[in-house]
Amino acid sequence: MTLTQAIAESRRFGQRAGRRIERLTGRPLPSIQTLLEWAARIGYGARGFVYVNVGLVALLTAMGLMGDSVGAGGVLALTAQQPFGRVWLTLLGLGLWSFVLWRALQSIADVDHEGRSWKALLQRGGQAMSGVFYGVLAASVFELLDEAGEIQADDGGAEAQQQASTVMSLPYGDWLLIGAGLFILGMGVGNIIKGLRGDFASWLACDRKTCERVVPLARAGYAARGVVYLPMGVFVVLAGLNTRAEEARSFGASLDVLQSQPYGAWILGGTGLGIMAFGAFALVEARWRRIRMPSEIKPR
């Protein structure tokens, strides 16, 4: 069954189920395109929450108010320790799964109308990889909910090393790990270029004045995220070259590398502010992002 056939069959099933529910409740249900738009906006909101908090922890670390920077996994653990932490985690996990669904539509159904040029395919491939990352993150949310006892926040380094070890256990695993590191480096460079040259206003359905105010958040945010990806990619490449999984590092550990440089506290603080800007722009996208639907599920 092709993607088009699967979407069409799902649409017919949803219409039949919707008519039955409408007869029972007496109220019309939102259309499938409305539900998908809600999922996308909730997903962007969840993404924004994660990055705002990663950046905030990095900023507090630079100011000497926290011990170490953490990545997305560490933010989840910190969230679990807060009042009503499990409620927050449940909502966040559902939001992240919503974002995974949206990434799947972007990469497979090409809802952003990127096309099939090599540049478009790279863009859609990046969206697919992003979907995989957020899927792993969403799954880890519910793993945390299942854990008994005290949850410890860390920078995700142990998980990164475990993933690197899994890759290295595969045939040609060292080369696969080198390729993954080069891909991360490419993402870093791509994020920096996008931050400098991206047409972010075209993504948003807001007035010109509002766009002018929020686009700088995107520029700072993408550039900062790209800077953090660079040392992470280098560590993964070195882990493959040296066949040592323990040399792989996480997003949080990459922030610590920035802190270890001359004037590291200033570099980490600035990067933390940039990561917070990235998260803030994701929250802007939750409100104003242009959400397009594939033609197969548009109303006819």
N, C-alpha and C positions, 0 to 999 in steps of 0.2 A: 504494500500500500504506500503510495507516494504521500508527501507532506500535504499536498493540496487535497487529496482524497481524505486523509485523516482529519484535516481541519473541517472539510465539508461534512463528514460523518459526525464529528463532534458537534458541529453547529446544528445539524438535524436532531441529534439526541438532546441537546440543550433546549431546542425549541419545543420538543415534545414534553420534556420534563417541566419546562417553564409554563406551558399551557395547563398542565395538571395542577401545578402549585397555584397558579392564578385562579383556577376554578375553586380550589380549596380555601384560599385566603381572600379572594375577591380584590386583590391588588396586583397591578402589573409588576413584573420583575425588571430589574435593569438589564439592558441589552448586553451581549457578550463583549462588544467593543467598550462599553462603559465599565464593565467589570475589569477588563484588561487594563484600561487606563488607570483605574483605581489601584490595581496591583503595581503598575509601573511607578505611580506617584508614592505609594507606600514604600516601595523598594528603594527609591531615591532617598526618602526620609530616613530609612534604616541605615543606608550607606552613609548619609551625612552624620548621623549620631555616632557611628563608629569612628569616623575620621576626626570629627571635632574632639572626641575624647582622647584619641591617640595623640593629636597635636597638643591638647591641654596637658596631658601627662608629660610630654616632652618639654613643654615650656616650664612646667613646675620643676622638672628635673634640672633644667638649665639654671633655674633660680635657686637650686639647692633645697627645695621643699619636698622632693621625693627622691628615693634612692636610685632608681633606674628607669629608663624609658621602656615602654612596652609596645608591642604590636597589637593587631586586632584581637588576637586570642587573649592577651593580657587584659585588654579593656573589657572583654566579656567576663573574665574572672573577677575583675574589680566591680563590675556591675552586679554580679551575683552576691557580693558582700554587702551591698547597700540595702536599706530598708525596702521591703517589697521587691528584693532583687530577682526572685524567681518569676514574679509577674512581669517585670521589665524584660527579663531574658526571653520569656515566652513570646511577648509581643515583638521583640527584636528578631527572634528566630523566624517568626511568621513573615515579618517584613523582609528579611534577607531572602527567604524562599520566593517571595514575590519578585524580588529583584532578579533572582536566577531565572524565573519565568520570562521576565522582560528581556534579559540578555539572550535567552534562547530565541525569542522572536526577532531580536535585532540581528543575530548571527545567522539564523537558519531561514527565517521568512523575509529578512531584509526590509524591516519596517521603516528604516531610515532611508531607504532607496539609495543605498551606496552603489549598487550595480555589481558588475563582475570584472572590472578592471583589476590589475594586480594590486593597485593601491587600495581599492575597495575590499578585495579579498583579504588583504592584510588587516584592514580595519575590522572586518567581520571576524577574522580569526582571533584578533585581540579581544573582541567582545565575547567570543566563545570561551577563551581562556579565563576572562574575567568571571564568566558565569560559573566555571569550574571552581575558581577560588572562592566565590561567595557561597557556592553550594557546600564546599568543605567547611567554611565558616559557619553556615547555618546549621550543618550537622553537628558541629562542635558545641553549638548552643544547647542542643537537646542532650548531648552527652554530659554537659555540665549539670543540667537539670537532674540527670539520673545519678550523679555522684553523691555519695553519702559523706558526711563529715565536712571539714573545713576545706574550702577551695582556695588554692594559692595562686596569686597572680605572678606571671613571669613574662619574659620577653618572647616566648615561643621558640627559643633556641633548640630545646630538646625535640620538639615536634619537627622543626626544620631538619635536624640531623637524622631523625628517624625516617623522614620522607626521602632524604638523600640516600640513606642506607638501603631503602626499598628499591630505589632506582638503580643503584649500583649492583644489586643482586640479580638484575635482569641481564640477558645477553647484551654485550657492548654497553653495559650500564655506565661505565666511565664516560664514554662518548655521549651517551644520552644526557648525562649530568652536565657535561661541558656545553652541549646544545641548549639545555635549559638555562644555564648561566648566561650564555650569549643572548638568548631570548629576553631574559630579564634586563640585561644591559641595553638591548634594543628598545625595550619598553621605557627604560629610564631616559634614553636620548629622545625617544618619541614624545614622552611627556613634556620634556623641557622645550622641544621645538613647538609642540602644541600650545604650551603656555605662552610662548613668544608670538606665535603667528596664528593661532586658532581663531576662527570666526564664531565665537561663543554666542554672540547676539542672535545669530540665525537659529540657534537651538531653542530660543525662548519666545513665548507668545506674550510679551509684555511691551509696555510703551517704551519709547526711545530713552526717556529720562531714567526709568528704572533699569533698563539694560546697561546704560552707561555707568550706573552705580555698582552693578553686581558683576560685570565682566572682569574688573580688576581682581575680584576674588578668584575667579577661574584661572586667570593668568598666574597669579601668585601660587595658587594651589597646585596646578599641574606642574609648574616648575619645581616646587618643593618636593612633590612626590617623586618626580624624576630624579632629583638629587639623591634621595634616599635609596632608590632602586640601584644606583650605580655601585656602591660598595657591596650591596647584597648580591648583585650579579657577579662581581669579581670573586667573592667568597665561594659561590657555587661553582664557578669555572675552576678555581684552585682546588676545590674538593674533588672534582672530576680528574684534573691533571695529576693530583697526588694520590688519588684513590683513597681518600680519607674523608668519610662522611662527616666526621666531627668538625671539619673545617667549614661546613655550610652554616650560614647565619640567617637569622630571621629579620623581619622589618625592624623590630625593636632593637636588635643587636646592631643593625646598620645605623640607627640613630645614635647608639653609644659610640660607634666609630667616629661619627661626626663630632661628638663631644670630646673625643681624645685628641683632636687636632689642635694646633695653636689657635688661641681664641675660641676654643671649642664651645664654651658656654654660650658665647654670642652666636656662633654658627647653629648650635642646637636650638637656642631660643628662637632665632629667625626661622629655622626650618619648622619648628613646632607651630609658629604662627602661620606659616604657609600651609601646613597640613590642616590646621583649623580652618583656613580659608577654603581649602578644597572641600572639607565637610560642609562649610556654610554654603558653598555654591551647590552642593548636592541637595541641600534643603531648599535652595532657590529653585532648582530643577523640579523638586517635588511639587512646587506650586505652579511654575510657569513653563516647564519643559513642553515642547511640541510633541505630543504623543500621536504617532501615526499608526494606522492599522493596516495589516496586509489585505489586499483586495479580496482574498478568499473569505474574510469574515466581516467585510463591510456590509451594511444593510443594502438590500437590492430592491 
